[in-house]
Amino acid sequence: MRAAVMRRVGGPDVLVVEDLPEPLPGVGQSLVDVTLAGVNFDDLERRNGDHQPLSLPAVLGVDVVGRRRRDGRRVAVLLRDGGGYAQVVAAEDRHSIDLPDHVEDDQASGLTEQGCTAYGALMLAGRLRPGEAVAVSAAAGGVGHLAIQLALAYGANPVIGLASTAAKRELVTELGAHRVLDPAHGDLGEQLREASGGRGVDLFIDSVGGAAARSALDGLAPFGRLVSIGWRAGDDRSGDRCGPIQVSTEALTDRSIGCAGFWMRHVVEDRQLLCRIADELFDLSKRGQLVARIDRIVALTEVGQAHVAMAARVTAGKVLVDVNRER
Ligand SMILES: NC(=O)c1ccc[n+]([C@@H]2O[C@H](COP(=O)([O-])OP(=O)(O)OC[C@H]3O[C@@H](n4cnc5c(N)ncnc54)[C@H](OP(=O)(O)O)[C@@H]3O)[C@@H](O)[C@H]2O)c1
């Protein structure tokens, strides 16, 4: 089979398409012939060596869609240890989701890893209630654009999206957000209070960390929650360092606010929860309330270029790899 393999950490050029033997399925695993593999921001950080060390050589990619060889069923698979940028994966059956006919492969790919993350951040960690004011960082991104649509579907009001360029802000407006903010434009806490009628937001979904997350805490209403789903390495547009932040319980108590985190692993490891969330997302998709925007589908040999585009922050929505196409 063909796969984009990395034999050392480094820039996008470390991803090289090679022939590899097909994986051997273990107990509880099935071979899946992949059609599309998702690219996630974490893949870039793993490739750079900024995130969870890899044992090399490695194949990146944590979400794929394809056909299970055993029964020909169309499935989406979440791969906790990577391996997705390849024509064949050995999928854990308990991490595979059977796809209903109405969900196309590209939509399924958008809705599983990133859709479940958006759901988990809003509904499980964030405990969103209808009528609450919600703000989402990187709102045009793979997770972010689904979080905006889900917040609307679950009755949040206002729904506020943050995005760094005019084009991305326009997209977030088209998704239905009530307000769209440029996080680099002045004090974010003040912007959040202004956009929520002076109260502050009830829920802030943070994927950047650093100064933006600290300002977002200032922009929470009493009983408001900040949910962290990750953070960037490096600097944001204002030149401030991103990364995880330290929060004192005293600061939380003083303002009756809370911080929580969400990690997909805890959904993937709970089969019932994973299937329940996937069913809910597929149902919203059927009703037209949740659409994964596909930014681009690149050939397997172009996956490095997809990483470059994501790192340059020019992608909006889901980035996919057609693993059966080479240029
Ligand atoms: N917790 C989990 O289980 C889980 C699962 C999946 C993803 N995630 C996290 O969710 C976040 C979004 O992931 P994604 O795959 O959907 O990526 P993405 O949102 O499509 O891309 C990342 C976006 O982050 C923003 N950003 C802010 N500061 C940045 C910086 N210094 N460098 C680069 N980008 C910066 C950019 O949007 P702007 O230009 O608009 O600021 C960029 O487009 C990531 O933090 C990822 O780690 C977490």
The ligand as an SDF file (V2000), in Angstrom:
LIG
                    3D

 48 52  0  0  0  0  0  0  0  0999 V2000
   -9.0690   18.2960   22.5980 N   0  0  0  0  0  0  0  0  0  0  0  0
   -9.2380   17.5070   21.5640 C   0  0  0  0  0  0  0  0  0  0  0  0
   -9.5790   16.3420   21.6820 O   0  0  0  0  0  0  0  0  0  0  0  0
   -9.0130   18.0620   20.1950 C   0  0  0  0  0  0  0  0  0  0  0  0
   -9.3740   17.3380   19.0420 C   0  0  0  0  0  0  0  0  0  0  0  0
   -9.1850   17.9330   17.7880 C   0  0  0  0  0  0  0  0  0  0  0  0
   -8.6210   19.2040   17.7340 C   0  0  0  0  0  0  0  0  0  0  0  0
   -8.2810   19.8420   18.8910 N   0  0  0  0  0  0  0  0  0  0  0  0
   -7.7130   21.1970   18.8830 C   0  0  0  0  0  0  0  0  0  0  0  0
   -8.6360   22.0260   18.2320 O   0  0  0  0  0  0  0  0  0  0  0  0
   -7.9230   23.0920   17.6200 C   0  0  0  0  0  0  0  0  0  0  0  0
   -8.3800   23.2440   16.1920 C   0  0  0  0  0  0  0  0  0  0  0  0
   -7.9090   22.1270   15.4620 O   0  0  0  0  0  0  0  0  0  0  0  0
   -8.2380   21.9890   13.9150 P   0  0  0  0  0  0  0  0  0  0  0  0
   -7.5860   20.7460   13.4500 O   0  0  0  0  0  0  0  0  0  0  0  0
   -9.6850   22.1800   13.7330 O   0  0  0  0  0  0  0  0  0  0  0  0
   -7.4140   23.1910   13.2900 O   0  0  0  0  0  0  0  0  0  0  0  0
   -7.9530   24.5370   12.6280 P   0  0  0  0  0  0  0  0  0  0  0  0
   -8.8960   25.1550   13.6270 O   0  0  0  0  0  0  0  0  0  0  0  0
   -8.5110   24.2360   11.3100 O   0  0  0  0  0  0  0  0  0  0  0  0
   -6.6780   25.4220   12.5140 O   0  0  0  0  0  0  0  0  0  0  0  0
   -6.1260   26.1020   13.6020 C   0  0  0  0  0  0  0  0  0  0  0  0
   -6.5560   27.5720   13.6750 C   0  0  0  0  0  0  0  0  0  0  0  0
   -6.0630   28.1000   14.9070 O   0  0  0  0  0  0  0  0  0  0  0  0
   -5.9060   29.4880   14.7700 C   0  0  0  0  0  0  0  0  0  0  0  0
   -4.6550   29.9460   15.3590 N   0  0  0  0  0  0  0  0  0  0  0  0
   -4.5630   30.7770   16.3860 C   0  0  0  0  0  0  0  0  0  0  0  0
   -3.3080   30.9950   16.7130 N   0  0  0  0  0  0  0  0  0  0  0  0
   -2.5580   30.3170   15.8750 C   0  0  0  0  0  0  0  0  0  0  0  0
   -1.1500   30.1700   15.7220 C   0  0  0  0  0  0  0  0  0  0  0  0
   -0.2880   30.7730   16.5210 N   0  0  0  0  0  0  0  0  0  0  0  0
   -0.7180   29.3970   14.7290 N   0  0  0  0  0  0  0  0  0  0  0  0
   -1.5830   28.7700   13.9050 C   0  0  0  0  0  0  0  0  0  0  0  0
   -2.9390   28.8680   14.0320 N   0  0  0  0  0  0  0  0  0  0  0  0
   -3.4130   29.6400   15.0000 C   0  0  0  0  0  0  0  0  0  0  0  0
   -5.9900   29.8010   13.2780 C   0  0  0  0  0  0  0  0  0  0  0  0
   -7.2660   30.4230   13.0460 O   0  0  0  0  0  0  0  0  0  0  0  0
   -7.2840   32.0280   12.9780 P   0  0  0  0  0  0  0  0  0  0  0  0
   -6.3070   32.3820   11.9040 O   0  0  0  0  0  0  0  0  0  0  0  0
   -8.6830   32.3770   12.6440 O   0  0  0  0  0  0  0  0  0  0  0  0
   -6.8720   32.5040   14.3440 O   0  0  0  0  0  0  0  0  0  0  0  0
   -5.9320   28.4380   12.6130 C   0  0  0  0  0  0  0  0  0  0  0  0
   -6.6100   28.4150   11.3860 O   0  0  0  0  0  0  0  0  0  0  0  0
   -6.4420   22.7900   17.8050 C   0  0  0  0  0  0  0  0  0  0  0  0
   -5.9970   23.4980   18.9440 O   0  0  0  0  0  0  0  0  0  0  0  0
   -6.4170   21.3120   18.1030 C   0  0  0  0  0  0  0  0  0  0  0  0
   -5.3150   20.9670   18.8950 O   0  0  0  0  0  0  0  0  0  0  0  0
   -8.4650   19.2950   20.0840 C   0  0  0  0  0  0  0  0  0  0  0  0
  1  2  1  0
  2  3  2  0
  2  4  1  0
  4  5  1  0
  4 48  2  0
  5  6  2  0
  6  7  1  0
  7  8  2  0
  8  9  1  0
  8 48  1  0
  9 10  1  0
  9 46  1  0
 10 11  1  0
 11 12  1  0
 11 44  1  0
 12 13  1  0
 13 14  1  0
 14 15  2  0
 14 16  1  0
 14 17  1  0
 17 18  1  0
 18 19  2  0
 18 20  1  0
 18 21  1  0
 21 22  1  0
 22 23  1  0
 23 24  1  0
 23 42  1  0
 24 25  1  0
 25 26  1  0
 25 36  1  0
 26 27  1  0
 26 35  1  0
 27 28  2  0
 28 29  1  0
 29 30  1  0
 29 35  2  0
 30 31  1  0
 30 32  2  0
 32 33  1  0
 33 34  2  0
 34 35  1  0
 36 37  1  0
 36 42  1  0
 37 38  1  0
 38 39  2  0
 38 40  1  0
 38 41  1  0
 42 43  1  0
 44 45  1  0
 44 46  1  0
 46 47  1  0
M  CHG  2   8   1  16  -1
M  END
$$$$
